[in-house]
Amino acid sequence: MNRGANLNRSAAMASIAVAAILLGLKAWAAWATGSTAMLGSLADTTLDLVASVATLAGVWIASQPADEQHRFGHGKAEAIAALFQIVLISISAIGIAARAAEQLLAGARTEAAAQGIGVSLAAMVVTLALILWQRHVIRRTGSLAIATDNVHYESDLLLNLSVILALTLDQYAGFAGADPIFGLGIAGWLGWGAWRASRAAIEQLMDREWPEEKKQRFLALLARNPEITGVHDLRTRTSGNQDFVQFHVWVDPNITVREAHRVMDDIEIRLRREFPDVEILIHPDPNGLIDERGRAAEDILPHDPATAR
């Protein structure tokens, strides 16, 4: 298992540990305070634990090498794990909203606010430590599953802050509706977070092309090789933390197959210096030969020396 996979696994294990600790603390606080906001936070943490286990499974499967049945690897297991988390987040949001609406109509009050506030402050400290570690791992590996988990725990920071505000307003400012109102706000925030996270997972499962800026960096590197005169039919996608790219290049039609092979090797070596985790498939064509139609037939190699610098 490579270092990136070990980092992803460590972040997933840390997430499970944090969720288990917070689950115990919030269960006691929800029982002590009767707070809807705290109950919502407890429900969210319960789903955090399930989601974190799914994340661990996802990053473990994604780290497995390609085999005969999965020649492109197992990277999309991360996107599947991310979607599973999104479903759980959505369920949590719906449940919290329903409970908050019920409490708002009933006019219920909270109790033992000090205990709930103390638990929420402790939860914020632990959660912040986890978020910082996850961000470090995401910068190193680009893991979609860890990134989705990170979005959820960032929401938890606001969720715990909301619980503190709700309990403070309810118990010390006499605002009876504060707790369920904040519960509704938490549900809305979780739903929005699920929507944002779902886009990245779906785009990866649908093999969406790389961002334009990343493509242009890739093409600028290609343009530094003087032995190719054009590039067309560029196709890109991402699976987990593995990038895939394939394209056609125009080369001198009079060179030998051996020489063309050397040119392709040189291109791959140059590209992998900046894109170390990319799997590259290159098809050499004689200068000007185009078998494709439409945009796939267009030469997209930057020919401006300033661009290719």
C-alpha positions as CSV (number, residue, x, y, z in Angstrom):
1,M,0.0,0.0,0.0
2,N,1.5,3.4,-1.0
3,R,1.9,6.4,1.2
4,G,-1.2,8.1,-0.3
5,A,-3.3,5.1,0.6
6,N,-1.9,5.0,4.1
7,L,-2.7,8.7,4.6
8,N,-6.3,8.1,3.4
9,R,-6.7,5.2,5.7
10,S,-5.3,7.2,8.7
11,A,-7.8,10.0,8.0
12,A,-10.7,7.5,7.9
13,M,-9.6,5.8,11.1
14,A,-9.3,9.2,12.8
15,S,-12.8,10.0,11.6
16,I,-14.2,6.8,13.1
17,A,-12.4,7.5,16.5
18,V,-13.8,11.0,16.7
19,A,-17.3,10.0,15.8
20,A,-17.3,7.3,18.4
21,I,-16.1,9.7,21.2
22,L,-18.6,12.4,20.2
23,L,-21.4,9.8,20.0
24,G,-21.0,9.0,23.7
25,L,-20.7,12.6,24.8
26,K,-23.8,13.8,22.8
27,A,-26.0,10.9,23.8
28,W,-25.5,11.9,27.4
29,A,-26.0,15.6,26.6
30,A,-29.2,15.0,24.6
31,W,-30.6,13.0,27.5
32,A,-29.6,15.7,30.0
33,T,-30.9,18.7,28.1
34,G,-33.8,17.5,26.0
35,S,-32.6,19.8,23.3
36,T,-33.8,19.3,19.7
37,A,-30.6,20.9,18.4
38,M,-28.5,18.6,20.6
39,L,-30.6,15.6,19.4
40,G,-30.0,16.6,15.9
41,S,-26.3,16.9,16.6
42,L,-26.5,13.3,18.1
43,A,-28.3,12.0,15.1
44,D,-25.7,13.6,12.8
45,T,-22.8,12.1,14.8
46,T,-24.4,8.6,14.7
47,L,-24.5,8.9,10.9
48,D,-21.0,10.3,11.0
49,L,-19.9,7.0,12.5
50,V,-21.6,4.9,9.9
51,A,-20.3,7.2,7.1
52,S,-16.8,7.1,8.4
53,V,-16.8,3.3,8.4
54,A,-18.0,3.5,4.8
55,T,-15.2,6.0,4.0
56,L,-12.6,3.5,5.4
57,A,-14.1,0.8,3.3
58,G,-14.1,3.0,0.2
59,V,-10.5,4.2,0.6
60,W,-9.3,0.7,1.3
61,I,-11.0,-0.7,-1.8
62,A,-9.8,2.2,-3.9
63,S,-6.2,1.6,-2.8
64,Q,-6.2,-2.0,-4.2
65,P,-4.1,-2.4,-7.4
66,A,-5.8,-3.1,-10.7
67,D,-6.6,-6.7,-11.4
68,E,-8.0,-8.8,-14.3
69,Q,-11.6,-7.8,-13.6
70,H,-10.8,-4.1,-12.9
71,R,-8.1,-3.1,-15.3
72,F,-8.5,0.6,-14.5
73,G,-8.2,0.0,-10.8
74,H,-10.8,0.5,-8.0
75,G,-10.7,4.3,-7.6
76,K,-14.4,4.8,-8.1
77,A,-15.0,3.0,-4.8
78,E,-14.3,6.4,-3.2
79,A,-17.1,8.1,-5.2
80,I,-19.5,5.3,-4.2
81,A,-18.5,5.7,-0.5
82,A,-19.0,9.5,-0.9
83,L,-22.5,8.9,-2.3
84,F,-23.3,6.6,0.6
85,Q,-22.3,9.4,3.0
86,I,-24.4,11.9,1.1
87,V,-27.5,9.7,1.5
88,L,-26.9,9.4,5.2
89,I,-26.4,13.2,5.5
90,S,-29.7,13.7,3.7
91,I,-31.6,11.3,6.0
92,S,-30.1,13.1,9.0
93,A,-31.2,16.5,7.6
94,I,-34.8,15.3,7.1
95,G,-35.0,13.7,10.5
96,I,-33.7,16.8,12.3
97,A,-36.1,19.1,10.4
98,A,-39.1,16.9,11.3
99,R,-38.1,16.8,15.0
100,A,-37.5,20.5,15.1
101,A,-40.9,21.3,13.5
102,E,-42.6,19.1,16.0
103,Q,-40.8,20.8,18.9
104,L,-41.5,24.3,17.5
105,L,-45.3,23.6,17.3
106,A,-45.3,22.0,20.8
107,G,-43.3,24.9,22.4
108,A,-41.0,22.6,24.3
109,R,-38.1,24.0,26.4
110,T,-34.6,22.6,27.0
111,E,-32.9,21.8,30.4
112,A,-29.4,21.6,31.8
113,A,-28.0,24.0,29.2
114,A,-24.5,24.1,30.8
115,Q,-23.9,20.4,30.2
116,G,-25.0,20.7,26.6
117,I,-22.8,23.8,26.0
118,G,-19.8,22.0,27.6
119,V,-20.2,18.9,25.4
120,S,-20.6,21.1,22.3
121,L,-17.4,23.0,23.0
122,A,-15.5,19.8,23.6
123,A,-17.0,18.4,20.3
124,M,-15.8,21.5,18.4
125,V,-12.2,21.1,19.7
126,V,-12.0,17.4,18.7
127,T,-13.7,18.1,15.3
128,L,-11.4,20.9,14.5
129,A,-8.4,18.7,15.1
130,L,-9.9,16.1,12.7
131,I,-10.7,18.6,10.0
132,L,-7.1,19.9,10.0
133,W,-5.7,16.4,9.6
134,Q,-8.2,15.6,6.8
135,R,-7.3,18.8,4.9
136,H,-3.6,17.7,5.1
137,V,-4.5,14.3,3.7
138,I,-6.7,15.8,1.0
139,R,-3.8,18.1,-0.2
140,R,-1.5,15.1,-0.4
141,T,-3.9,12.6,-2.0
142,G,-6.9,14.4,-3.5
143,S,-9.2,11.7,-2.0
144,L,-12.9,12.3,-2.9
145,A,-14.2,10.1,0.0
146,I,-12.0,12.0,2.6
147,A,-13.0,15.3,1.0
148,T,-16.7,14.4,1.4
149,D,-16.1,13.4,5.0
150,N,-14.4,16.7,5.5
151,V,-17.4,18.6,4.2
152,H,-19.5,16.8,6.8
153,Y,-17.3,17.5,9.7
154,E,-17.0,21.2,8.7
155,S,-20.7,21.3,8.9
156,D,-20.4,19.7,12.4
157,L,-18.4,22.8,13.6
158,L,-21.4,25.0,12.7
159,L,-23.8,22.5,14.0
160,N,-22.1,22.5,17.5
161,L,-21.9,26.3,17.5
162,S,-25.6,26.4,16.7
163,V,-26.4,24.0,19.6
164,I,-24.5,26.4,21.9
165,L,-26.4,29.4,20.6
166,A,-29.7,27.6,20.8
167,L,-29.2,26.5,24.4
168,T,-27.9,29.9,25.5
169,L,-30.9,31.7,23.9
170,D,-33.4,29.2,25.3
171,Q,-32.1,29.0,28.8
172,Y,-30.5,32.4,29.5
173,A,-32.4,34.8,27.2
174,G,-35.8,33.2,27.5
175,F,-36.2,32.7,23.7
176,A,-38.4,29.5,23.8
177,G,-38.3,28.9,20.1
178,A,-34.5,29.2,19.7
179,D,-33.8,25.5,20.0
180,P,-36.1,24.2,17.3
181,I,-35.4,27.1,15.0
182,F,-31.7,26.4,15.2
183,G,-32.5,22.7,14.6
184,L,-34.3,23.7,11.3
185,G,-31.2,25.8,10.4
186,I,-28.9,22.8,11.0
187,A,-31.1,20.6,8.8
188,G,-31.0,23.1,6.0
189,W,-27.2,23.4,6.3
190,L,-26.8,19.6,6.2
191,G,-29.0,19.4,3.1
192,W,-27.0,22.1,1.3
193,G,-23.8,20.3,2.2
194,A,-25.1,17.0,0.8
195,W,-26.1,18.8,-2.4
196,R,-22.6,20.3,-2.8
197,A,-20.8,17.0,-2.0
198,S,-23.0,15.0,-4.4
199,R,-21.9,17.0,-7.4
200,A,-18.2,16.0,-7.1
201,A,-19.1,12.3,-6.6
202,I,-21.5,12.2,-9.5
203,E,-19.1,14.0,-11.8
204,Q,-16.4,11.4,-11.0
205,L,-18.7,8.5,-11.6
206,M,-19.8,10.0,-14.9
207,D,-16.2,10.5,-16.0
208,R,-16.3,14.2,-16.2
209,E,-13.4,15.9,-18.0
210,W,-10.6,17.5,-16.0
211,P,-11.1,21.2,-15.1
212,E,-10.0,23.5,-17.9
213,E,-7.0,24.9,-16.0
214,K,-5.6,21.5,-15.4
215,K,-6.0,20.6,-19.1
216,Q,-4.2,23.7,-20.1
217,R,-1.3,22.9,-17.8
218,F,-1.1,19.5,-19.4
219,L,-1.2,20.8,-22.9
220,A,1.5,23.4,-22.1
221,L,3.8,20.6,-21.1
222,L,3.0,18.7,-24.3
223,A,3.9,21.8,-26.3
224,R,7.5,21.8,-24.9
225,N,8.2,18.7,-27.0
226,P,9.5,19.9,-30.4
227,E,9.0,16.5,-32.1
228,I,5.2,16.7,-32.1
229,T,3.3,19.2,-34.2
230,G,-0.3,18.8,-33.0
231,V,-2.6,17.2,-30.5
232,H,-6.2,16.1,-30.9
233,D,-8.9,13.9,-29.4
234,L,-7.8,14.6,-25.8
235,R,-9.8,12.7,-23.3
236,T,-9.4,12.9,-19.5
237,R,-11.1,11.5,-16.4
238,T,-10.4,10.9,-12.7
239,S,-11.1,7.8,-10.6
240,G,-10.4,8.2,-6.9
241,N,-6.9,9.8,-6.8
242,Q,-5.9,8.3,-10.1
243,D,-6.0,10.4,-13.3
244,F,-6.4,9.0,-16.8
245,V,-5.6,10.7,-20.1
246,Q,-5.5,9.6,-23.7
247,F,-4.8,11.7,-26.9
248,H,-3.5,11.6,-30.4
249,V,-0.2,13.4,-31.4
250,W,1.1,14.3,-34.9
251,V,4.7,13.3,-35.6
252,D,6.9,13.2,-38.7
253,P,5.6,10.4,-41.0
254,N,9.1,9.5,-42.1
255,I,10.5,8.4,-38.7
256,T,10.7,4.7,-37.8
257,V,8.4,2.9,-35.4
258,R,11.3,2.7,-32.9
259,E,11.9,6.4,-33.1
260,A,8.1,7.1,-32.7
261,H,8.2,4.9,-29.6
262,R,11.1,6.9,-28.1
263,V,9.2,10.1,-28.7
264,M,6.2,8.8,-26.9
265,D,8.4,7.6,-24.0
266,D,9.9,11.1,-23.8
267,I,6.5,12.7,-23.7
268,E,5.3,10.4,-20.8
269,I,8.5,11.1,-18.8
270,R,8.0,14.9,-19.2
271,L,4.3,14.7,-18.3
272,R,4.8,12.5,-15.2
273,R,7.2,15.0,-13.6
274,E,4.2,17.3,-13.0
275,F,1.4,14.7,-13.2
276,P,2.9,11.7,-11.3
277,D,-0.4,9.9,-10.7
278,V,-1.7,10.0,-14.3
279,E,-2.1,7.0,-16.6
280,I,-1.3,8.0,-20.1
281,L,-2.3,6.5,-23.4
282,I,-0.8,8.1,-26.6
283,H,-1.7,7.4,-30.2
284,P,0.8,8.7,-32.7
285,D,-0.5,9.9,-36.1
286,P,1.4,11.1,-39.2
287,N,1.4,14.9,-39.5
288,G,-2.1,16.1,-40.6
289,L,-3.8,12.7,-40.4
290,I,-7.3,13.0,-38.9
291,D,-9.7,10.1,-38.5
292,E,-12.0,11.8,-36.1
293,R,-14.8,14.3,-36.6
294,G,-16.0,17.5,-34.9
295,R,-14.1,18.8,-31.9
296,A,-12.1,15.6,-31.6
297,A,-10.4,16.5,-34.9
298,E,-9.3,19.9,-33.8
299,D,-5.6,20.6,-33.0
300,I,-5.5,21.8,-29.4
301,L,-1.7,22.0,-28.9
302,P,-0.6,25.5,-27.9
303,H,1.6,26.9,-30.6
304,D,2.4,30.2,-28.9
305,P,6.0,29.9,-27.5
306,A,4.9,32.1,-24.5
307,T,2.1,29.6,-23.7
308,A,4.4,26.6,-23.9
309,R,7.1,28.1,-21.8
